[in-house]
Amino acid sequence: MIQRVVAMYFSPTNTTKKVVKGIADVLSDNLKCEQCDVEFTLPGVRENIQTFGKEDLVVFGTPVYAGRVPNVLLKYIHTVQGGGALAVPVVLFGNRNYDDALAELQALLGEDGFLPVAAGAFVGEHSFSKILGAGRPDEKDMAIIRSFAEDIYKKLINGSIPESFQPLEVGGEYPSKGYYQPRDRQGNPVDIRKVKPKTSEACDDCKLCAKVCPMGSISFENVREYTGICIKCGSCIKKCPMGAKYYDAESYLYHQHELEEEYVRRAEPSLFI
């Protein structure tokens, strides 16, 4: 019997968090059990090993970066010990496509000792943009999320024992064939991995960007300097109260605008249960 529902997520701009907690809230209410959060967005949290057991149901979420689970999380995810807990893998994509991310996350959790009983790919505002998937997950999305959670609950109460659940078939492939590759107008690959945000004179040195960076890469002494990699998560840009963080790299801006122009249709969630 499930005794605890855990909302576990990496969510630099809070969109994955909103989806995961939306699912976990409904499940814990229906199951009448404890709910707790494990947010591993900040690097200090990822230094701790999380251990679960058969009385846990873990809603586990990450954003989709280049069509995959963010590669900077793979080492940490492999330290998580499922211990036979049930899991709901969740990925959040920016209105383009989730590609192989959901299949990858489900497989990784299975390898960690979890038993995935449902899975979903949901849409959120893209980390690169305030236009692409703007405001999502919105109320329409949240209604789908709540309905999805209700269906998971029904599956749980109608099942006999966890081992009776059949393996899920989800969209995408695992192992994946590779990462999504942005290209320029001539079809040549565009590499934005080394691009980092700049800081304008509007900065008042509040240090918030350094505090929220999931890689711990922004210097507290000088927030214009980077001590590590940038994963283009959007946290420092979208959370800066002064709007002082921005990109000016031509390759990055071209890719951003290309996405905004090509993916104007409303992408919908994909649910598997």
C-alpha positions as CSV (number, residue, x, y, z in Angstrom):
1,M,0.0,0.0,0.0
2,I,1.3,3.5,-0.9
3,Q,2.1,5.4,2.2
4,R,3.9,8.4,0.6
5,V,3.7,10.4,-2.6
6,V,6.9,12.1,-3.6
7,A,7.1,15.0,-6.0
8,M,10.8,14.9,-7.3
9,Y,11.9,17.3,-10.0
10,F,14.6,19.5,-11.6
11,S,12.9,22.7,-12.6
12,P,15.0,25.9,-13.2
13,T,12.0,28.0,-14.4
14,N,9.3,26.2,-12.3
15,T,7.3,24.7,-15.2
16,T,8.3,21.1,-14.5
17,K,7.7,21.7,-10.8
18,K,4.1,22.9,-11.6
19,V,3.3,19.7,-13.6
20,V,4.9,17.3,-11.1
21,K,3.3,18.9,-8.1
22,G,0.0,19.0,-9.9
23,I,0.1,15.2,-10.4
24,A,1.4,14.5,-6.9
25,D,-1.2,16.7,-5.2
26,V,-4.1,14.8,-6.8
27,L,-2.5,11.4,-6.0
28,S,-1.8,12.2,-2.4
29,D,-5.3,13.6,-1.9
30,N,-6.9,10.5,-3.4
31,L,-4.6,8.0,-1.6
32,K,-5.0,10.0,1.6
33,C,-1.3,9.8,2.3
34,E,1.7,11.9,3.1
35,Q,3.3,14.0,0.3
36,C,6.8,15.5,0.2
37,D,8.9,17.3,-2.3
38,V,12.5,16.6,-3.4
39,E,13.6,19.4,-5.7
40,F,17.1,18.7,-7.1
41,T,17.4,21.9,-9.2
42,L,20.3,23.3,-7.1
43,P,23.7,21.5,-7.1
44,G,23.8,21.1,-3.3
45,V,20.8,18.9,-3.3
46,R,22.3,16.6,-5.9
47,E,25.1,15.8,-3.4
48,N,22.6,13.7,-1.4
49,I,21.5,10.2,-2.3
50,Q,17.7,9.7,-2.3
51,T,16.4,6.3,-1.3
52,F,12.9,5.0,-1.7
53,G,10.9,1.8,-1.0
54,K,7.8,-0.2,-2.0
55,E,5.5,2.1,0.0
56,D,6.5,5.1,-2.1
57,L,5.0,6.6,-5.3
58,V,7.5,9.0,-6.9
59,V,6.4,11.5,-9.6
60,F,9.8,12.2,-11.2
61,G,10.2,15.1,-13.6
62,T,12.8,16.8,-15.7
63,P,12.7,19.3,-18.6
64,V,13.6,18.2,-22.1
65,Y,16.9,19.6,-23.4
66,A,17.7,18.9,-27.1
67,G,15.2,16.1,-27.1
68,R,16.7,14.3,-24.1
69,V,16.9,14.2,-20.4
70,P,19.5,16.9,-19.5
71,N,22.8,15.1,-19.7
72,V,24.1,17.0,-16.7
73,L,21.6,15.1,-14.6
74,L,22.4,11.6,-15.7
75,K,25.1,10.9,-13.0
76,Y,22.7,12.1,-10.3
77,I,19.7,10.1,-11.5
78,H,21.8,7.0,-11.4
79,T,22.5,7.6,-7.7
80,V,18.7,7.6,-6.9
81,Q,17.7,4.3,-5.3
82,G,14.1,3.2,-6.2
83,G,13.9,0.2,-4.0
84,G,10.8,-1.1,-5.8
85,A,8.9,2.2,-5.5
86,L,6.3,3.0,-8.1
87,A,7.1,5.9,-10.4
88,V,5.5,8.3,-12.8
89,P,8.2,9.6,-15.2
90,V,7.3,13.2,-16.4
91,V,9.1,15.3,-19.0
92,L,8.4,19.0,-19.8
93,F,9.1,20.3,-23.4
94,G,9.0,23.8,-24.8
95,N,6.3,23.3,-27.5
96,R,8.6,21.7,-30.0
97,N,8.9,17.9,-29.2
98,Y,9.9,15.6,-26.4
99,D,11.7,13.3,-28.8
100,D,13.4,10.5,-26.8
101,A,13.4,12.2,-23.4
102,L,10.4,10.3,-21.9
103,A,11.6,6.9,-23.1
104,E,15.0,7.7,-21.7
105,L,13.7,8.9,-18.3
106,Q,11.5,5.8,-17.9
107,A,14.4,3.5,-18.7
108,L,16.7,5.3,-16.3
109,L,14.2,5.0,-13.5
110,G,13.7,1.4,-14.3
111,E,17.4,0.8,-14.1
112,D,17.4,2.6,-10.7
113,G,14.9,0.1,-9.2
114,F,11.6,2.0,-9.9
115,L,8.5,0.5,-11.4
116,P,7.0,3.0,-13.8
117,V,3.2,2.8,-13.8
118,A,2.3,5.8,-16.0
119,A,4.3,8.5,-17.8
120,G,3.6,11.8,-19.5
121,A,5.2,14.5,-21.7
122,F,3.8,17.9,-21.0
123,V,4.3,21.4,-22.4
124,G,5.8,24.4,-20.7
125,E,7.1,27.8,-21.7
126,H,10.4,27.2,-23.5
127,S,13.5,28.0,-21.5
128,F,14.9,30.1,-24.4
129,S,11.7,32.2,-25.0
130,K,8.8,34.1,-23.5
131,I,6.8,33.4,-26.7
132,L,7.2,29.7,-27.3
133,G,4.7,27.9,-25.2
134,A,4.0,31.2,-23.4
135,G,2.4,30.8,-20.0
136,R,2.2,27.0,-20.2
137,P,1.3,24.9,-18.4
138,D,-1.9,26.9,-18.5
139,E,-5.3,26.0,-17.1
140,K,-6.1,23.7,-20.0
141,D,-2.9,21.9,-19.3
142,M,-3.6,21.7,-15.6
143,A,-7.0,20.2,-16.3
144,I,-5.4,17.4,-18.3
145,I,-2.8,17.0,-15.6
146,R,-5.4,16.5,-12.9
147,S,-7.4,14.1,-15.1
148,F,-4.2,12.1,-15.8
149,A,-3.5,11.9,-12.1
150,E,-7.1,10.6,-11.5
151,D,-6.5,7.9,-14.1
152,I,-3.3,6.9,-12.3
153,Y,-5.2,6.6,-9.1
154,K,-7.8,4.4,-10.7
155,K,-5.0,2.2,-12.1
156,L,-3.5,1.8,-8.6
157,I,-6.7,0.9,-6.8
158,N,-7.7,-1.5,-9.6
159,G,-4.4,-3.3,-9.7
160,S,-3.6,-6.3,-7.4
161,I,0.1,-6.0,-6.7
162,P,2.7,-3.7,-8.3
163,E,4.3,-6.6,-10.1
164,S,1.0,-7.1,-12.1
165,F,1.5,-3.8,-14.0
166,Q,2.7,-4.4,-17.6
167,P,5.7,-2.4,-18.9
168,L,4.7,0.9,-20.4
169,E,5.2,1.7,-24.1
170,V,5.9,5.4,-24.4
171,G,6.8,7.7,-27.3
172,G,10.5,7.9,-28.3
173,E,13.4,5.5,-28.4
174,Y,15.8,4.2,-25.8
175,P,18.7,4.0,-26.4
176,S,18.3,7.3,-28.2
177,K,19.9,7.9,-31.6
178,G,21.2,11.3,-30.5
179,Y,20.4,14.9,-29.4
180,Y,18.3,17.4,-31.3
181,Q,20.7,19.5,-33.4
182,P,19.9,23.1,-34.3
183,R,20.9,24.2,-37.8
184,D,21.3,27.5,-39.6
185,R,19.6,28.6,-42.8
186,Q,22.1,26.6,-44.9
187,G,21.4,23.5,-42.9
188,N,24.8,23.6,-41.1
189,P,24.9,22.6,-37.4
190,V,24.8,25.4,-34.9
191,D,26.7,24.9,-31.6
192,I,25.4,27.0,-28.7
193,R,27.0,24.9,-25.9
194,K,29.5,27.5,-25.0
195,V,27.2,30.5,-25.2
196,K,26.5,32.3,-21.9
197,P,24.2,35.1,-20.9
198,K,25.5,38.6,-20.6
199,T,24.6,41.1,-17.8
200,S,23.4,44.7,-18.6
201,E,23.9,47.8,-16.6
202,A,20.4,47.3,-15.1
203,C,21.9,44.7,-12.7
204,D,21.7,45.9,-9.1
205,D,23.9,43.0,-7.8
206,C,21.1,41.3,-5.9
207,K,22.9,37.9,-6.4
208,L,19.7,36.1,-7.2
209,C,21.0,34.8,-10.5
210,A,24.0,33.2,-8.7
211,K,21.6,31.7,-6.1
212,V,19.3,30.1,-8.6
213,C,21.8,28.8,-11.2
214,P,21.4,25.0,-11.2
215,M,25.0,24.4,-12.1
216,G,26.4,26.9,-9.5
217,S,28.2,28.5,-12.4
218,I,27.6,32.3,-11.7
219,S,30.1,33.9,-9.5
220,F,28.8,35.4,-6.3
221,E,31.7,37.9,-6.2
222,N,31.0,39.1,-9.8
223,V,27.7,37.9,-11.3
224,R,29.0,38.8,-14.8
225,E,31.5,36.0,-14.5
226,Y,31.0,32.2,-14.9
227,T,32.9,29.6,-13.0
228,G,31.3,26.6,-14.9
229,I,29.1,25.6,-17.7
230,C,25.8,27.2,-18.8
231,I,23.0,24.7,-19.8
232,K,20.7,27.5,-21.2
233,C,18.0,26.6,-18.6
234,G,16.7,30.2,-18.5
235,S,16.6,30.5,-14.7
236,C,18.9,33.5,-14.4
237,I,17.1,35.3,-17.3
238,K,13.5,34.6,-16.3
239,K,14.0,35.2,-12.6
240,C,16.1,38.4,-12.7
241,P,13.9,41.1,-11.2
242,M,15.7,43.8,-13.2
243,G,15.7,41.9,-16.5
244,A,19.5,42.3,-16.6
245,K,20.5,38.9,-18.0
246,Y,20.3,38.4,-21.8
247,Y,21.9,36.6,-24.7
248,D,23.6,38.4,-27.6
249,A,25.3,35.5,-29.4
250,E,24.1,35.4,-33.0
251,S,24.0,31.6,-33.1
252,Y,21.8,31.4,-30.0
253,L,19.4,34.2,-31.2
254,Y,19.0,32.6,-34.6
255,H,18.1,29.3,-33.0
256,Q,15.6,31.0,-30.6
257,H,13.9,32.9,-33.3
258,E,13.8,29.9,-35.6
259,L,12.0,27.9,-32.9
260,E,9.5,30.7,-32.2
261,E,8.7,31.0,-35.9
262,E,8.4,27.3,-36.7
263,Y,6.5,26.0,-33.6
264,V,3.6,28.4,-33.3
265,R,1.0,25.6,-33.1
266,R,-0.1,24.5,-29.7
267,A,1.6,21.2,-28.9
268,E,-0.4,18.9,-26.6
269,P,0.7,16.5,-23.9
270,S,1.3,12.9,-24.5
271,L,0.0,10.5,-21.8
272,F,0.8,6.9,-21.2
273,I,-1.0,4.7,-18.7
